Amino acid sequence: MTRISAVISQETQAQVAAYAKHLGIGKAALIEQALQYHLQVLREIPSEVMIPSRLVLDRASFEQVADRLARDEPPTDALRTLMQ
């Protein structure tokens, strides 16, 4: 067995504790399972279709996204197809 140390946010720590409690397992077991699932996904899904869990936008890109969200437009046909 190997010990791995990581610095995580308080929000992530709270989520780990809550899920571990809900599932009735220890935090180490939860993290082990999560890593196993993640590594399996990395093996099975091509990297070009992986979507990062966090997107970092520069100011201009953020403004474009915020503007599009504020428009309250219906989804395009392309988006509807993508989401099926």
Backbone as a ProteinNet text record, in pm:
[ID]
protein_1_A
[PRIMARY]
MTRISAVISQETQAQVAAYAKHLGIGKAALIEQALQYHLQVLREIPSEVMIPSRLVLDRASFEQVADRLARDEPPTDALRTLMQ
[TERTIARY]
84.2	0	89.8	50.7	125.9	39.4	99.2	28.2	53.3	-53.4	-43	-97	-26.3	-68.6	-105.9	-214.5	-258.1	-319	-300.5	-364.6	-494.7	-606.7	-737.4	-810.2	-905.4	-981.3	-1070.4	-1114.2	-1205.7	-1338	-1381.2	-1505	-1493.5	-1381	-1360.3	-1352.4	-1284.1	-1273.5	-1411.9	-1496.9	-1632.3	-1713.3	-1696.1	-1767.9	-1721	-1591.4	-1536.8	-1592.9	-1589.9	-1641	-1789.7	-1866.9	-2011.4	-2041.9	-1974.7	-1998.6	-1954.2	-1840.2	-1792.5	-1892.7	-1943.1	-2042.4	-2169.8	-2216.7	-2338.7	-2324.9	-2208	-2185.3	-2144.8	-2110.4	-2069.5	-1931.8	-1844.2	-1706.3	-1610	-1485	-1384.2	-1346.3	-1289.7	-1248.6	-1142.1	-1051.4	-946.9	-1007.6	-1108.6	-1174.3	-1248	-1313	-1382.9	-1284.8	-1173.1	-1072.5	-1012.8	-989.1	-938.4	-1036.5	-1166	-1266.9	-1273.1	-1269.7	-1277.1	-1157.9	-1039.8	-921.3	-932.8	-982.6	-998.3	-1096.2	-1209.8	-1306.3	-1244.1	-1173.8	-1113.4	-1008.7	-924.7	-822.2	-884.8	-995.6	-1065.6	-1118.3	-1175.8	-1225.7	-1111.4	-998.5	-883.7	-837.6	-850	-811.6	-913.2	-1041.5	-1146.6	-1198.9	-1186.5	-1242.3	-1128.1	-1137.4	-1030.7	-1011.8	-888.9	-858.3	-921.1	-944	-999.1	-1146.2	-1214.1	-1353.3	-1367.6	-1258.3	-1261.6	-1284.5	-1373.5	-1403.1	-1346.9	-1261.9	-1205	-1314.4	-1293.6	-1393.5	-1392.6	-1286.2	-1277.6	-1226.8	-1290.6	-1246.3	-1193.9	-1079.9	-1022.2	-1036.2	-1106.4	-1131.9	-1058.7	-1010.5	-959.4	-1079.5	-1057.3	-1165.8	-1257.3	-1198.4	-1277.6	-1367.1	-1313.1	-1391.9	-1502.9	-1470.6	-1572.1	-1687.7	-1655	-1758.6	-1846.7	-1785.1	-1863	-1959.7	-1912.2	-1997.9	-2110.2	-2077.1	-2178	-2282.6	-2238.8	-2331	-2427	-2373.8	-2458.4	-2559.2	-2516.7	-2607.8	-2718	-2685.2	-2782.4	-2888.3	-2862.1	-2955.5	-3082.1	-3077.2	-3193.3	-3250	-3160.6	-3201.3	-3231.6	-3321.3	-3346.1	-3223.2	-3206.5	-3091	-3097.2	-2980.8	-2972.7	-2998.1	-3024.7	-3042.6	-2916.3	-2801.2	-2673.5	-2658.1	-2695.8	-2685.7	-2784.3	-2904	-3003.3	-2952.2	-2893.1	-2837.3	-2724.3	-2637.5	-2524.3	-2568.9	-2674.9	-2719.8	-2806.1	-2837.6	-2918.8	-2836.8
-116.4	0	124.2	224.5	349.2	464.2	556.6	675.4	788.7	857.6	972.2	1092.5	1203.1	1325.6	1428.6	1501.3	1603.7	1720.2	1838.1	1957.1	1977	1981.1	2000	2115.3	2171.6	2283.7	2236.6	2330.3	2297.4	2244.3	2299.7	2253.8	2106.6	2069.9	1930.4	1840.8	1886.8	1809.6	1784.3	1885.7	1870.5	1771.2	1776.5	1683.3	1540	1521.9	1387.5	1333.8	1415.7	1372.2	1338.4	1421.4	1397.8	1269.4	1248.4	1127.1	1002.7	1010.3	895.1	859.6	961	936.9	877.4	934.4	886.2	740	704.4	568.3	471.9	526.8	442.6	382.4	455.1	407.9	516.9	481.1	578.2	668.4	782.7	876.8	816.1	738.6	675.8	578.6	503	408.5	483.7	593.4	673.3	727.9	780.1	835.5	725.8	609.4	495.4	458.9	449.7	417.5	524.7	650.4	760	755.9	730.6	721	603	490.6	374.1	403.3	467.3	503.7	599.7	698.8	798.6	734.3	650.1	583.5	491.4	425.7	341.3	426.2	540.6	630.7	675.9	709.2	752.3	643.1	517.6	405.5	382.2	401.9	360.2	468.4	593.8	702.3	777.8	800.6	873.7	1013.6	1055.3	1183.6	1302.5	1290.3	1404.2	1430.6	1336.5	1361.5	1392.2	1391.8	1424.3	1574.1	1608.8	1748.5	1777.5	1878.7	1908.9	1949.3	1916.2	1949.9	2098	2166.3	2310.9	2377.4	2486.4	2565.1	2698.6	2738.8	2867.6	2959.8	3069.7	3164.6	3294.3	3354.5	3489.7	3583.9	3709.1	3804.9	3814.8	3820.2	3834.4	3711.8	3593.8	3471.8	3464.9	3504.4	3505.4	3598.2	3714.3	3810.1	3752.8	3681.7	3619.1	3515.2	3432.5	3329.4	3394.8	3493.2	3561.8	3628.4	3687.1	3752.3	3650.3	3536.5	3432.4	3378.1	3359.4	3308.5	3408.9	3536.3	3641.1	3658	3612.3	3631.5	3547.7	3439.7	3352.9	3305.4	3265.2	3214.1	3065.3	3015.7	2870.9	2798.1	2670.1	2595	2577.3	2574.5	2552.7	2404.8	2375.2	2235.5	2154.7	2218	2148.5	2110.8	2200.6	2170.3	2061	2067.4	1962.8	1826	1820.4	1695.3	1645.6	1736.8	1701.1	1643.1	1698.1	1657.2	1530.6	1476	1353.5	1232
0	0	0	-77.8	-88.2	-40.9	29.9	76.2	-22.5	-61.4	-150.3	-76.2	-82.4	-15.3	-120.8	-95.4	-190	-113.3	-167	-111.8	-188.9	-116.3	-179.6	-111.2	-183	-127.7	-13.1	68.4	177.6	122.4	8.7	-53.7	-94.4	-156.9	-196.4	-74	28.8	153.3	212.5	211.4	265	181.6	50.2	-37.2	-13.4	-0.7	25.3	156.6	259.9	390.1	382.5	312.9	302.8	226.3	112.2	33.8	110	176	252.9	362.3	430.5	535.7	476.9	366.1	300.8	257.7	206	157.9	269.1	385	496.2	479.2	409.4	390.3	435.6	451.9	490.3	373.5	407	302.3	211.5	268.7	187.1	86.2	129.2	38.6	-72.1	-36.8	-137.5	-241	-195.1	-286.3	-373.6	-316.6	-394.3	-505.5	-472.1	-572.7	-680.8	-639.9	-736.5	-831.8	-779.1	-864.5	-960.8	-913	-999.3	-1112.9	-1080.5	-1184.6	-1284.7	-1234.2	-1322.6	-1414	-1359.1	-1439.8	-1544.1	-1508.9	-1606.1	-1721.4	-1689	-1793.1	-1883.5	-1826	-1906.6	-2001.9	-1959.7	-2045.9	-2157	-2127.4	-2219.1	-2312	-2274.8	-2356	-2422.9	-2553	-2623.1	-2563.2	-2552	-2488.3	-2560.8	-2692.4	-2766.2	-2732.9	-2668.1	-2629	-2480.1	-2409	-2266	-2248.7	-2159.1	-2128.7	-1989.9	-1978	-1846.4	-1747.5	-1621.3	-1520.1	-1485.8	-1520.9	-1499.3	-1625.9	-1659.1	-1773.1	-1721	-1770.7	-1733	-1852.3	-1832.2	-1940	-1915.1	-2023.8	-2009.2	-2002.2	-1973.9	-1953.6	-2076.3	-2195.5	-2317.5	-2338.4	-2319.6	-2335.3	-2231	-2108	-2003.3	-2040.5	-2092.3	-2132.1	-2243.5	-2339.1	-2446.3	-2390.7	-2300.1	-2240.4	-2160.9	-2079.4	-1999.1	-2088.2	-2198.2	-2291.1	-2353.2	-2394.8	-2456.1	-2355	-2231.3	-2129.3	-2096.6	-2101.6	-2068.6	-2177.6	-2298.4	-2410.5	-2398.1	-2326	-2308.3	-2442.1	-2532.1	-2662.9	-2654	-2738	-2739.1	-2794	-2758.2	-2808.4	-2959.8	-3020.7	-3165	-3195.4	-3321.8	-3363.1	-3337.3	-3360.4	-3338	-3190.6	-3100.9	-2957.9	-2919.8	-2972.5	-2943.7	-2989.6	-3107.4	-3159.8	-3070.8	-3031	-2946.6	-2812.3	-2758.3	-2625.1	-2624.9	-2742.8	-2748	-2716.4
[MASK]
++++++++++++++++++++++++++++++++++++++++++++++++++++++++++++++++++++++++++++++++++++

